[in-house]
Amino acid sequence: MALPLTKTVPKSKLHPYHALLDKLHFLFHLLATATLLCYRVTQLIRMPFLSVPHALITLAEFIFAFVWLLTQAFLFSPLTRTALPENIPPDTSLPGIDAFICTADPRKEPTLDVMNTVISALSLDYPSDKLSVYLSDDGGSSITLGALKEAFLFAEQWVPFCRKYGVVNRCPQAYFSRFITSSEFTSEQQLVQEKYEAFKKRVEEACEDDNQVNSVIQNHPAHVEIISENRKDGDLPRLVYVSREKRPHVQHRFKAGALNSLLRVSGVISNGAYVLVLDCDMYCNDPSSAKQALCFHSDPEVAFVQFPQMFHNVSKKDIYDGQCRAAFKTKWQGMDGLRGPGLSGTGFYMKRKALYGRPNGQDVDEFLGLEAKRVFGASQIFIASVKGKDKPNAAPSADTLFKEAELLAGCDYEKSTQWGDEVGFSYVNKLESTFTGYMLHCRGWTSVYLCPERPCFLGCATVDLKDAMEQLMKWSSNLLQMGVSTYSPFTYGFSRMSILQSMCYGYFTSIALLSIPLTIYATVPQLCFIKGTALFPKASDPWFSLFATVYASALAQHLHEVLFTGGSITVWWYEQRIWIVKSITACLFGFIDCLKKFMGLNRRGAFILTNKAVHREQLRKYEKGKFNFQGASTFMIPLVTLPILNLVCFAGGLYRMITDNNLDEMFGQLFLSSLILVMTYQLFEGRG
């Protein structure tokens, strides 16, 4: 009798009291919020003339209520999963896996970090004849290609060392910065470390060469080079360098285009049944991740297994919420009970055939009929790989194979095909992974969220305000664009997935909308405070207790969630503060950017590559819990203007309140203005 490979436990069974508390809170908060909104609407109707401030504050509260309601879908049926790879029968023939790593610019994505990611992927605990690693270099940089060859030479020493001594942390940079000397293999360990330091020095010297650093080319032909060709288990896995063709007049579709190019090139070289996608700075922290993922891939309807994005450089204070606790400890587990989480862009194992069609395979059969060239392009070798041949490279010669691979990496190959639409990673939205995961769910696929005790992948979190804000602005703009498109979760999604799953995706597309109510709450009550116009009931009025209850209920739910997932009151406070900061800056600019696209004023938009190079001064401030505003001048406009407005209105309103002796009427606005002062005080001190 075969042993089970997975274990799935609903939260309602694992933590029954917590699940019950969530449901009771939902009913309580829903009733209180509905009553509050009825009060607001009734007050507006009873006014002899329309009050713009009251109308705006009512609009803000409706938006808050709408977004809150969407978040409740995450709490409906969360799951906790465990993989049992030790139960995989030893005689099992494991399928092929192709690891995809994308880089674009060594100036923003440090080459040494990229190579550490590559080496850690080569070191996965998996039969080496079934594993291939592909590095996509969109910059066509000679630095990257040279460093990749150096990385392979070091890997010839590193991988056998890891296998021999069972090293778990197989990223050499992380291992040698933390390892504890063992008398069992001290001499060999020192020898490998010396070789790593020599490799590191050669890469860093190449990166310091100004001529090479500026060698990023946006106009170059396709270049495919097999750095190492695996012949049998025991050798190192296959390593392939791919620099797809780029021309100024042709849209290259950013990361989605790079991934689709890798999908085609790997199809004619190794054609692994599964694809691992990693950001260039996210190294493999647990070599067993592939086998853990395969435990769930035995289900034919599972398209991908998503691991959480976790980071090795998150400080104890985490003032920018770099760990994304709410997403990876609450929301993804919630979606897992609703046919699965979305794609996070990195750290996932995908069924290759999921990118070619639906679970039943009917549309793939149609694509492979008379329309194969229209869908997949003109390459007969690639079309043969889609049909399921395990080793399409067995028939053609090496020269033919290289020509075919470079053809598949050409910028004109996708013309008049369905790449980015019906097959491959989607081009509809610049958040290629999020949208691709959404479309896979719409087509009937499911997914799995696996969060093991030891993180399988670790990346580098942003350590300054500018990078964090630019990243969120890009996300919120493109997510909102998805929400108002023909593929909106509120229309397209509702007819193709459950209402709860559509609500989860709807929440993500609505993140930018939070900038509207928070901006209203940061301006309108303050201006009315200085004028003596009350927007909330008197403190002695029973209706005031309703407003206080709704606010306290929302804070209590967030605090309970933070404490339950291992956080502290300090973490709760930091998350509250950075949520407001991000909403009135990055989300606000994301909303404006989407609005400009919708009006045709910013049709193509500028793609911002996230800066992953960490400078010492930035890291020093981050570790001390100090905000780094350097370079964030655009985001500082609302971040400075709104607190100053609040301070001026607080002083003027307080004076007027004392003069008019109307504390009872103005208490709500006094409390709100005081709360903003407390939140912004430490911010403008530059500390957490």
Phi, psi and omega in degrees: 000128183290138178283150179293144180262345183222161175222125182236126182234121175294147180299328181297335178266323182287318180226074187299321182290323178295317179296319178296319179297320177301315183290321177294319179295321179302312181296318180296311183292324178298315180296315180296318181293317179299319178296317179299316181294323176298320178299314181298314181295318179298318179296321178296318181295323183284345181290138181296333176216158185293126176262114182300315179301317179294323178294319180293318181292328176292318176302316180300317183289330175293320179293316176304314182295320180297312181293320178300317180299320178297323183292339183291340178296330179293336185265001188287315186210060181290151181235154170239124184244151176224132175266146180237068184296339179293345179270359176292123181304136184298336181269008181290134175274108185283146180283165179286147177231132175249121179266127181251126176233128183245135173223160185224331187206112181294346178285330180253342179237093187310128185300322181297320178295319179298316181293325176297322176296316179299313182297320180294326177290322176296338185266006181303146179282083185203147179307123187294335178282354178252002184240132176228141181242127181242128175251120176265123180245095181289342179276349182057036187276135177293333177299312184296315180296316179296318180294326180295321178293321176295321180298321180294321179298319177290322181299332178298335175266322188288313184297313177298325178298315179296318181293320184293318186252009176063037179296130182272314179278100188259018169267114187300322180298315180291321182295312185284347177272349184228351193294152175255127183298132178243133180294341183295322183217039183302311185296317180291324178297316179295322179297315179295321179295321178298320178293324178294317180298323177293317176299314180299318181296318180295319180294315181295323177295321178295322181289335180280347178287112184303321182297322181281322181300325180271020184269010176294125187242126178261007180219092185206156179283170177290143179220116177240128182221125176273110182287320176217139180249112181287136179249327182205164177296135184113329172286175173286152177299161177296138178233125186230133175260130180229120172239102184292157180294138177225132178230144184301329186270359183244130176295130183259355170064021171054222186294324179299319178295321179295318180294320179293324176297316177296323180299319181286313182298315179294332179299328181262357180252305183238323176055048177299144181292339181232153182235127173258126179248128181230140167293155187292344179251011183251099185273161179282119183260347177221115185293350183269006186302322182297314180291326176298316181295320182296336177300328181266336181288355175295340174283118185294344180268353179280118180277319182207155174247118184258127172263155180290150172277115178233159191228142183275347186247018179288126181283167180297325181278327177047059187293340180259007184055048181294334181285348180050050185305314184300323182288308192268350177248352180229301189291318181292324176293324177295317178292334181298332177275000181238048180077010168113159181282169174278174177281138180261358178096343180201159176071039177225148175254119185248137168294127181300320184291342177294333179276358180251348181172196184276166182301325182284350177075004184294316181290330177296318178299321178293318179298324184276001177280230182291342186259014186304314181293324180293329182272308189260350183101182191275351185287113178290329179293319178292319179299323177296324179292325178294328180289350171113010177289130185289324184228081181293345181277001182288328184274305185289157177286168181298318180297316179297320181296316180294319178297320180293318180297319180288329173297316181292337178266005180285152184283345179264356186297324187279354181300134178062030175239182180256016177295133181085356179238286180272332182230154178079189177285140191287144174257000185296326182225147182291341171275076191301320183288314180301313183290322178297315178299319178298315180292325176298318177294321178296331181273002175106357179283158172244173177216171184227139174252121183239116182238081182289165182299317175268122180302130180281335181221140178229134179241194181243115181282153176294139185241013172220160188296319184301310182295320179296319181289319180298319180296314181291324178299317178297315181296309186295323179296312182288327176292319178294322177300322176295321183293333181256007181272180177291345179262020183304138176299337182280347179234293181299316183290323183301328183271358185234352178212175182294158179299319181295318179293322176296323178296322178298310178295325177298324177299313181299321181287346184259003183303317182296333181295338179297339178296332182292302181295325181290324175293320176298314181292339180271354183233306189297308180300326181292316179295323178288330178297316182288337177271348180084020179263119182278133178250350180238159178298161175300150180298332179275351181280135178304332179295333179296324179297332177294315178298316180296323180293315180298315180295313180295325179296317179295317179295320181295321179296317179296317180297317179298319180295317180296313181295322181294327181268017173093007179274188181227175177298326177296316177299317178301315181295316179297320179294320177300315184290312183290333175297317178292316181299313181294324183292321182271000178239280185298313181293324178296313178290329175295320177297315180296319179298316178296320179298319178295320177296318182296327180272359179082013182271343181217061192299313182267321179074162179259131179274127181256115177281124182297129181283120182249007175275122183257122178269151186299318182294320176299315181295322180297314179295318182297315181294334177274357180079026180257135178287139179248106183267001184298127178083356183260039187299320180295316180290339181286343182301302177288331183290336176263316185298312185293316176295323178295317176301317180297318181296315180296314181292327178296313180295312181293319180292322179296317178299314181294321181297318178294318181296315183274351180054051181236045179302322182301318182283324189258008185300320181302315180286329175296316179297315181298314180294323179293320179298318178296323177299316180296318182291325185269347181299305181291331179298315183276351166285343181083016181232165180275000000 
